[in-house]
Amino acid sequence: MLDKLRAVEQRYNEIGEKLVIPEIISDNEQYKKLMQEHKHLTPLVEKYREYSAAVSSANEAKELLEAGGLDKDFKELVEEELSSAKEIIETTTEELKILLLPRDPNDDKNVIIEIRGGAGGEEAALFAANLMRMYTMYAESRRWKVETMNLNATELGGVKEVSFMIEGDGAYSRFKYESGVHRVQRVPETETSGRIHTSTVTVAVLPEAEEVEFEINPADLQIDTYRAGGAGGQHVNKTESAIRITHIPTGVIVECQDERSQYKNKDKAMKVLRSRLYEAKLREQNEAIASDRKSQVGTGDRSERIRTYNYPQGRVTDHRIGLTLYKLEQILNGDLDEVVDSLITYYRTEMLKSEEQ
């Protein structure tokens, strides 16, 4: 591990030297690439330097104690320094193991989130709208841009299905654990007897795929135009601006009617289609890798029930990690950091166990 860390620090220093060379600064693509690598290595190098400083302190303290001849007060001070340094060495060693784990190459990407109402009819559609709001507020709290790709709303303000993109550095790394079935338990507004209903909503999280990463053969596409529909609006049903793209080899269908321009709708639909096909390819690769391991470390299947939002108790439970928080309102208002951080820690720990086996 230490050899690897020394090599990382050396590479980090090399990048730092390159970033001040005028020829590299003037080459936007190379400069951006080096800056990104520098940014990724920074937490690891900082932690390694913290570890190295603690090792130096521990060694100095040991030498002083072994030499002897210290008065009582100074000896106690040196022993405290040694004990403190040992604690730092222990904690930083574990943190370094996690930081050395292979990074998900998609972590820095923008993300496309697709939400669909499941069991529960209109109540599921209303909760789908709640989830869209939750993710949007979380993205805005991090100053990330949110763009709706396609929205199929209901008359009561619910959402049958919606696709939206979140653009921001590291967006996928924060949202990737949201894929799966989200369950809500609450009394619907339409329920007169006060009975609690259980409804479900499906969330799919896709890393945005660039054209250079995932090419689509135009001959594999069937593109249809139709008149937009929805819950009102002057433009609805007046022009054939809505786009439906079918990827013939896989049968994947993407629709987009959010924009008035047919060209813009086609562009958005292609982004979603490319990301869906890319994510399916990644899932195939991950399943092949996981079949060779004793335990699968992943982000969960779309059909897996991952979380329950219980309104009467103000409770949110993530079933994958056994996390229960009594802060439903704050979470639905976009305060997701505690949930996301807990999931990241859990999956990194699982990955570490898997690597050590």
C-alpha positions as CSV (number, residue, x, y, z in Angstrom):
1,M,0.0,0.0,0.0
2,L,2.8,2.4,0.9
3,D,4.5,1.9,-2.5
4,K,1.3,2.7,-4.2
5,L,0.8,5.9,-2.1
6,R,4.4,7.1,-2.8
7,A,3.7,6.6,-6.6
8,V,0.5,8.5,-6.3
9,E,2.2,11.4,-4.5
10,Q,4.9,11.5,-7.1
11,R,2.3,11.7,-9.9
12,Y,0.5,14.4,-7.9
13,N,3.7,16.5,-7.7
14,E,4.4,15.9,-11.5
15,I,0.9,17.2,-12.4
16,G,1.4,20.3,-10.1
17,E,4.6,21.1,-12.0
18,K,2.9,20.6,-15.4
19,L,0.0,22.9,-14.5
20,V,2.2,25.9,-14.5
21,I,3.8,25.3,-17.9
22,P,2.4,27.9,-20.5
23,E,2.1,25.3,-23.3
24,I,-0.1,23.1,-21.2
25,I,-2.2,26.1,-19.9
26,S,-2.9,27.1,-23.5
27,D,-4.0,23.6,-24.4
28,N,-7.5,23.6,-22.9
29,E,-8.2,19.9,-23.3
30,Q,-4.9,18.7,-21.7
31,Y,-5.1,21.3,-19.0
32,K,-8.7,20.3,-18.1
33,K,-7.7,16.6,-18.0
34,L,-4.7,17.3,-15.7
35,M,-6.8,19.5,-13.4
36,Q,-9.4,16.8,-13.1
37,E,-6.7,14.2,-12.3
38,H,-5.1,16.6,-9.8
39,K,-8.5,17.1,-8.1
40,H,-9.2,13.3,-7.8
41,L,-5.7,12.7,-6.3
42,T,-5.9,15.6,-3.8
43,P,-7.9,13.8,-1.0
44,L,-5.7,10.7,-1.3
45,V,-2.4,12.7,-1.2
46,E,-3.6,14.9,1.7
47,K,-4.6,11.8,3.7
48,Y,-1.3,10.2,2.9
49,R,0.6,13.3,4.1
50,E,-1.5,13.2,7.3
51,Y,-0.5,9.6,7.8
52,S,3.2,10.3,7.1
53,A,3.3,13.2,9.5
54,A,1.8,10.9,12.2
55,V,4.3,8.2,11.5
56,S,7.2,10.7,11.8
57,S,5.7,12.0,15.2
58,A,5.4,8.4,16.5
59,N,9.0,7.6,15.5
60,E,10.4,10.8,17.1
61,A,8.4,10.0,20.3
62,K,9.7,6.4,20.4
63,E,13.3,7.6,20.0
64,L,12.9,10.1,22.9
65,L,11.4,7.4,25.2
66,E,14.0,4.8,24.3
67,A,16.9,7.3,24.9
68,G,15.6,7.8,28.5
69,G,16.7,10.6,30.8
70,L,13.4,12.5,30.5
71,D,11.8,14.2,33.5
72,K,8.4,13.0,34.6
73,D,6.3,15.8,33.0
74,F,8.1,15.8,29.6
75,K,7.9,12.0,29.5
76,E,4.1,12.1,30.0
77,L,3.9,14.7,27.2
78,V,5.9,12.5,24.8
79,E,3.8,9.4,25.8
80,E,0.6,11.4,25.0
81,E,2.1,12.5,21.6
82,L,2.9,8.8,20.8
83,S,-0.6,7.7,21.8
84,S,-2.2,10.4,19.7
85,A,0.1,9.6,16.7
86,K,-0.8,5.9,16.9
87,E,-4.6,6.7,16.8
88,I,-4.1,8.9,13.7
89,I,-2.1,6.2,12.0
90,E,-4.8,3.7,12.7
91,T,-7.7,5.8,11.4
92,T,-5.8,7.2,8.4
93,T,-4.7,3.7,7.4
94,E,-8.4,2.6,7.1
95,E,-9.3,5.8,5.3
96,L,-6.4,5.3,2.8
97,K,-7.6,1.8,2.0
98,I,-11.0,3.2,1.0
99,L,-9.5,6.1,-0.9
100,L,-7.3,3.6,-2.9
101,L,-10.4,1.7,-4.1
102,P,-11.0,1.9,-7.9
103,R,-13.1,4.9,-8.8
104,D,-16.3,4.6,-10.7
105,P,-15.5,6.2,-14.1
106,N,-19.0,7.6,-14.2
107,D,-18.9,9.4,-10.9
108,D,-18.1,12.8,-12.4
109,K,-20.8,12.7,-15.0
110,N,-24.1,14.4,-15.3
111,V,-27.1,12.2,-14.5
112,I,-30.5,11.5,-16.0
113,I,-33.1,10.5,-13.5
114,E,-36.3,8.8,-14.6
115,I,-39.2,8.5,-12.2
116,R,-42.4,6.5,-12.8
117,G,-45.5,6.0,-10.7
118,G,-46.0,2.3,-9.8
119,A,-48.6,0.6,-7.7
120,G,-51.2,3.0,-6.2
121,G,-52.6,4.9,-9.2
122,E,-53.0,8.7,-8.6
123,E,-51.4,8.5,-5.2
124,A,-48.3,6.9,-6.7
125,A,-48.2,9.7,-9.3
126,L,-48.5,12.4,-6.6
127,F,-45.6,10.8,-4.7
128,A,-43.6,10.6,-8.0
129,A,-44.0,14.4,-8.1
130,N,-42.8,14.6,-4.5
131,L,-39.6,12.7,-5.4
132,M,-38.9,14.9,-8.4
133,R,-39.2,17.9,-6.2
134,M,-36.9,16.3,-3.6
135,Y,-34.2,15.6,-6.1
136,T,-34.5,19.0,-7.8
137,M,-34.2,20.8,-4.4
138,Y,-31.1,18.7,-3.5
139,A,-29.5,19.5,-6.9
140,E,-30.3,23.2,-6.5
141,S,-28.8,23.2,-3.0
142,R,-25.5,22.1,-4.6
143,R,-25.9,24.7,-7.4
144,W,-26.4,22.1,-10.1
145,K,-28.5,22.7,-13.2
146,V,-31.8,20.8,-13.6
147,E,-33.4,20.3,-17.1
148,T,-36.6,18.5,-17.7
149,M,-36.3,16.1,-20.6
150,N,-39.9,14.7,-20.7
151,L,-42.9,15.1,-18.3
152,N,-46.2,13.2,-18.4
153,A,-48.3,14.9,-15.7
154,T,-51.8,14.1,-14.3
155,E,-54.7,16.4,-13.8
156,L,-54.2,16.4,-10.0
157,G,-50.6,17.6,-10.2
158,G,-49.0,14.1,-10.1
159,V,-46.4,12.6,-12.4
160,K,-47.0,9.4,-14.4
161,E,-43.5,9.6,-15.6
162,V,-40.7,12.1,-15.9
163,S,-37.1,12.3,-17.1
164,F,-34.8,15.1,-16.1
165,M,-31.1,15.8,-16.3
166,I,-28.9,17.1,-13.5
167,E,-25.7,18.8,-14.7
168,G,-22.9,19.2,-12.1
169,D,-19.5,17.9,-11.2
170,G,-20.0,14.6,-9.4
171,A,-23.8,14.5,-9.9
172,Y,-23.8,10.8,-10.7
173,S,-21.7,9.9,-7.6
174,R,-24.4,11.5,-5.4
175,F,-27.5,10.1,-7.1
176,K,-26.4,6.6,-8.3
177,Y,-27.7,4.9,-5.2
178,E,-31.3,6.1,-5.8
179,S,-32.2,3.5,-8.4
180,G,-34.9,1.2,-7.2
181,V,-38.4,1.1,-5.8
182,H,-39.4,3.9,-3.4
183,R,-42.4,3.1,-1.2
184,V,-44.7,5.7,0.5
185,Q,-47.1,5.1,3.4
186,R,-49.6,7.9,4.0
187,V,-53.2,8.8,4.1
188,P,-54.2,10.1,0.6
189,E,-56.1,13.4,0.4
190,T,-58.9,11.6,-1.4
191,E,-59.3,9.0,1.5
192,T,-62.2,9.9,3.7
193,S,-61.8,7.1,6.2
194,G,-58.2,8.1,7.1
195,R,-56.7,4.7,6.1
196,I,-53.0,4.6,5.3
197,H,-52.3,3.6,1.8
198,T,-49.0,2.1,0.5
199,S,-47.9,3.1,-3.0
200,T,-44.7,2.7,-5.0
201,V,-42.6,4.7,-7.4
202,T,-39.7,3.5,-9.5
203,V,-36.5,5.5,-9.9
204,A,-33.8,4.9,-12.5
205,V,-30.5,6.8,-12.5
206,L,-28.5,6.9,-15.7
207,P,-25.0,8.4,-16.2
208,E,-25.1,10.7,-19.2
209,A,-23.4,9.0,-22.1
210,E,-21.4,11.2,-24.5
211,E,-21.6,10.5,-28.2
212,V,-17.9,9.5,-28.3
213,E,-18.5,6.9,-25.6
214,F,-21.6,5.3,-27.0
215,E,-22.4,5.5,-30.7
216,I,-25.8,4.6,-32.1
217,N,-26.3,3.5,-35.6
218,P,-28.9,5.8,-37.2
219,A,-30.2,2.8,-39.2
220,D,-31.2,1.2,-35.9
221,L,-33.6,4.1,-35.1
222,Q,-37.3,4.6,-35.9
223,I,-38.2,8.3,-35.3
224,D,-41.9,9.3,-35.2
225,T,-43.4,12.7,-34.5
226,Y,-46.8,13.3,-32.9
227,R,-48.8,16.1,-31.2
228,A,-47.9,16.8,-27.6
229,G,-50.5,15.9,-25.0
230,G,-50.8,16.7,-21.3
231,A,-52.7,18.5,-18.6
232,G,-53.3,21.8,-20.5
233,G,-51.2,24.5,-22.0
234,Q,-51.8,26.6,-25.1
235,H,-49.2,24.8,-27.2
236,V,-50.5,21.3,-26.4
237,N,-51.9,19.4,-29.4
238,K,-51.3,22.3,-31.9
239,T,-48.1,21.1,-33.6
240,E,-46.3,17.8,-34.2
241,S,-43.3,18.7,-32.1
242,A,-43.3,15.7,-29.8
243,I,-40.7,13.0,-30.7
244,R,-40.8,9.2,-30.2
245,I,-37.5,7.3,-30.9
246,T,-37.5,3.5,-31.0
247,H,-34.1,1.7,-30.9
248,I,-35.1,-1.3,-33.0
249,P,-32.4,-3.9,-31.8
250,T,-33.4,-3.5,-28.2
251,G,-36.9,-2.2,-28.4
252,V,-36.1,0.7,-26.1
253,I,-38.6,3.6,-26.7
254,V,-37.9,7.2,-25.6
255,E,-40.4,10.0,-25.9
256,C,-39.9,13.8,-25.5
257,Q,-42.5,16.5,-25.7
258,D,-41.3,19.1,-23.2
259,E,-40.0,21.6,-25.8
260,R,-41.9,23.4,-28.5
261,S,-39.1,22.7,-31.0
262,Q,-39.1,19.3,-32.7
263,Y,-35.3,19.6,-33.0
264,K,-34.8,20.2,-29.2
265,N,-37.1,17.3,-28.4
266,K,-35.1,15.0,-30.7
267,D,-31.8,16.2,-29.1
268,K,-33.2,15.5,-25.6
269,A,-34.7,12.1,-26.6
270,M,-31.3,11.1,-28.1
271,K,-29.5,12.0,-24.8
272,V,-31.9,9.8,-22.8
273,L,-31.7,6.9,-25.3
274,R,-27.9,7.0,-25.4
275,S,-27.8,7.0,-21.6
276,R,-30.3,4.2,-21.2
277,L,-28.4,2.0,-23.7
278,Y,-25.1,2.9,-22.0
279,E,-26.5,2.0,-18.6
280,A,-27.9,-1.3,-19.8
281,K,-24.4,-2.1,-21.2
282,L,-22.8,-1.2,-17.9
283,R,-25.3,-3.3,-16.0
284,E,-24.5,-6.3,-18.2
285,Q,-20.7,-5.8,-17.5
286,N,-21.3,-5.4,-13.8
287,E,-23.4,-8.6,-13.6
288,A,-20.7,-10.5,-15.4
289,I,-18.1,-9.3,-12.9
290,A,-20.4,-9.9,-9.9
291,S,-21.0,-13.5,-10.9
292,D,-17.3,-14.2,-10.3
293,R,-17.4,-12.7,-6.8
294,K,-18.7,-14.2,-3.6
295,S,-20.8,-11.1,-2.9
296,Q,-22.1,-8.5,-5.3
297,V,-21.3,-4.9,-4.6
298,G,-23.5,-2.6,-6.6
299,T,-26.1,0.1,-6.5
300,G,-29.1,-2.1,-6.4
301,D,-31.5,-3.4,-9.0
302,R,-34.4,-1.2,-10.3
303,S,-36.9,-3.8,-9.0
304,E,-35.4,-3.8,-5.5
305,R,-37.4,-2.0,-2.8
306,I,-34.8,0.4,-1.4
307,R,-36.6,3.0,0.8
308,T,-39.8,3.6,2.6
309,Y,-41.2,7.1,3.4
310,N,-43.7,6.8,6.3
311,Y,-45.7,10.0,6.7
312,P,-47.6,9.2,10.0
313,Q,-44.3,8.6,11.8
314,G,-42.3,11.2,9.9
315,R,-39.8,8.4,9.2
316,V,-37.6,7.5,6.2
317,T,-36.0,4.0,6.2
318,D,-33.3,2.8,3.7
319,H,-33.7,-0.9,3.7
320,R,-30.3,-1.7,2.1
321,I,-28.3,-0.3,5.0
322,G,-30.9,-0.4,7.8
323,L,-30.8,3.4,8.2
324,T,-33.8,5.1,9.8
325,L,-34.1,8.8,10.1
326,Y,-37.0,10.7,11.7
327,K,-36.7,13.7,9.4
328,L,-39.1,13.0,6.6
329,E,-40.0,16.6,5.9
330,Q,-36.3,17.8,5.7
331,I,-35.5,14.9,3.4
332,L,-38.4,15.6,1.1
333,N,-37.2,19.2,1.0
334,G,-33.9,18.1,-0.5
335,D,-31.8,17.5,2.7
336,L,-30.4,14.2,1.3
337,D,-26.7,14.5,2.4
338,E,-27.0,12.2,5.5
339,V,-28.7,9.5,3.5
340,V,-26.3,9.7,0.5
341,D,-23.2,9.9,2.7
342,S,-24.3,6.8,4.7
343,L,-24.9,4.9,1.4
344,I,-21.5,5.9,0.0
345,T,-19.7,4.8,3.2
346,Y,-21.6,1.4,3.2
347,Y,-20.9,0.5,-0.4
348,R,-17.2,1.6,-0.1
349,T,-16.9,-0.6,3.0
350,E,-18.5,-3.5,1.1
351,M,-16.2,-3.0,-1.8
352,L,-13.2,-3.0,0.5
353,K,-14.3,-6.3,2.0
354,S,-14.7,-7.7,-1.5
355,E,-11.2,-6.5,-2.5
356,E,-9.7,-8.1,0.6
357,Q,-11.2,-11.5,0.0
